[in-house]
Structure formats: C-alpha cells, structure tokens
Amino acid sequence: MIEHIYSELKIGDKGYIEKTITETDVYLYAGITGDFSWLHVNEVRAKRGHFKTRVVHGMLLIGLISNVVGNRMPGAGTIYETQNIDFLRACYINDTIRAQTEVIEKLPRGRVKLRTCCYNQYDEVILDGRAIVIPPREHIIEQTLKQISEG
C-alpha cells in the first residue's frame, strides 16, 4: 500500500493501475449494484443498441479511479471530497484499462486537485475528470508499523 502525505505531493505526480475488464467483472458489478441494464448484460439486445455490443458500466471504471486514489496516488488514508467525470468513449468487455490520477494543483486546507482519467489499450482517453481529495497529513502506515515492531 502506498501513502503519500500532503506535504510530499508535487504537481505532476502520477499513479495508475491497469486491468483487463472481463465479462465476470461486469456481472459481479451488476450483481453488487443491481444494474442489470441490457446495455451491460444482454448481448442480443445490445446488438440493436447504440454501441452494437455490451458496454462496461461507467461507474465500474470510476471504481478503478477510486482504487488509484486510495491505494496509489495519493494513496492510503486519502478521502474523496468531489469527483466530476466526462465519459468520452465506451469501454467494452476485454478492454484493458489504465486508470490514472495526476496531481494538478495543491489547494488550501490540505486538499489536492487531481486529474482522473481512464485510457483503453489504444491509449485513448475514455473518461476524463477532476477530483478534489484530502490526503493524510502524516504517515499512518509508517507509524503503525513502528508501533507494532516496538511491541
């Protein structure tokens, strides 16, 4: 787990994860949220729709961004304050997605503005947004490990 505190962050710092979105991922997400729209789970009906095939839930992709925020950049202990997203392209089953955050501004009161994006395997931006997050002000993981080792 990665933990960047506010004072360590610099404009341009980036973090990302990559994941190939499988049919199983789509069905698990549908089961958790109850969103069984034919856009996502009915290939026969989806063939007659706008995209001509099933598409991945947009909110599943935002969950990948949340993963980056909470585990990579800024990392552990970060709290979301706001998130806006523009969906630019569809994501399809078996696309490999790179969810990425980039520090674009350090704000007052310990907040950080991030650019939040997902790219497909062709390096096309499929969603683009901005988030304001509150990273930790001190290293919690480091302190916890020290306390454990001291017994």
Secondary structure by P-SEA (a helix, b strand, c coil): ccccccccccccccccccccccaaaaaaaaaaccccccccccaaaaaacccccccccaaaaaaaaaaaaacccccccccccbbbbbbcccccccbbbbbbcccccccccbbbbbbcccccccccccccbbbbbbcccccaaaaaaaaaaac
